[in-house]
Amino acid sequence: MRLFVALCRRYGVRPFRYPRQRRTTIMVRAPRRFFDTVVWRQFSDLHTDLWIYFEQTTERLIKESICSDTRDAETASEPNLLR
């Protein structure tokens, strides 16, 4: 959300919300073509980059601080049903 708001402000688009809207709801008034080709495209690219960075950082911190085995949980077979 903060990334989106920062990009809007960078390009002179004023983010706002109406009363009683959730904090996660952000409204903007901007020409659709400009918004889609500039703001939203850049947001999508940066959001992906941030997500990858956070995943890598989380993996490294867990590996270095908690346990070097960062594999996913094993898939166990179904337990026997009680009859």
Phi and psi in degrees as a GROMACS rama.xvg file:
@    title "Ramachandran Plot"
@    xaxis  label "Phi"
@    yaxis  label "Psi"
@TYPE xy
-65.8707  -35.755  ARG-2
-62.0606  -46.0754  LEU-3
-61.5839  -46.4441  PHE-4
-62.4686  -42.9627  VAL-5
-62.4862  -42.044  ALA-6
-65.6666  -40.8709  LEU-7
-58.2058  -49.0681  CYS-8
-64.2862  -37.082  ARG-9
-57.4582  -38.0752  ARG-10
-98.7402  15.6268  TYR-11
75.9521  18.9549  GLY-12
-99.2328  125.157  VAL-13
-87.0739  112.847  ARG-14
-78.5834  143.068  PRO-15
-154.277  171.223  PHE-16
-141.731  150.983  ARG-17
-81.9032  158.278  TYR-18
-54.4154  143.6  PRO-19
72.9646  2.91348  ARG-20
-81.3962  151.501  GLN-21
-66.3698  157.01  ARG-22
-65.0004  -21.2226  ARG-23
-84.2841  -5.4876  THR-24
-92.6345  123.432  THR-25
-123.442  128.595  ILE-26
-109.358  149.449  MET-27
-143.034  154.008  VAL-28
-119.903  114.17  ARG-29
-157.708  155.625  ALA-30
-58.9403  129.216  PRO-31
-55.5282  -46.8226  ARG-32
-61.7514  -46.0902  ARG-33
-61.0424  -46.923  PHE-34
-61.2895  -46.8223  PHE-35
-66.9456  -41.5132  ASP-36
-84.1475  -24.4617  THR-37
-109.482  -67.9281  VAL-38
-65.867  -53.9761  VAL-39
-66.833  -39.0836  TRP-40
-62.9025  -44.3507  ARG-41
-67.9666  -39.4994  GLN-42
-59.4386  -46.2882  PHE-43
-60.2651  -44.3557  SER-44
-64.0544  -47.9351  ASP-45
-67.2227  -37.1928  LEU-46
-61.4272  -42.913  HIS-47
-63.1238  -45.2314  THR-48
-60.2987  -43.9513  ASP-49
-64.4161  -41.5837  LEU-50
-60.9584  -44.8833  TRP-51
-62.8536  -43.8379  ILE-52
-60.2844  -46.5563  TYR-53
-64.7535  -38.9653  PHE-54
-62.1614  -46.1712  GLU-55
-65.5477  -41.7073  GLN-56
-65.4424  -43.5397  THR-57
-61.1987  -45.6102  THR-58
-58.4302  -46.5782  GLU-59
-64.4745  -44.9408  ARG-60
-63.1599  -41.9072  LEU-61
-64.4777  -44.0061  ILE-62
-62.6218  -41.7767  LYS-63
-82.1605  -31.6261  GLU-64
-104.302  -27.7686  SER-65
-116.15  -59.4805  ILE-66
-158.526  134.097  CYS-67
-72.6725  -15.2933  SER-68
-87.9466  100.684  ASP-69
-108.101  19.5202  THR-70
-63.8367  158.625  ARG-71
-69.9524  163.853  ASP-72
-63.6508  149.721  ALA-73
-72.7439  154.281  GLU-74
-95.199  116.468  THR-75
-92.8073  154.514  ALA-76
-72.1805  160.213  SER-77
-63.1789  138.214  GLU-78
-70.062  154.168  PRO-79
-65.4964  138.948  ASN-80
-78.6057  142.357  LEU-81
-77.5051  138.941  LEU-82
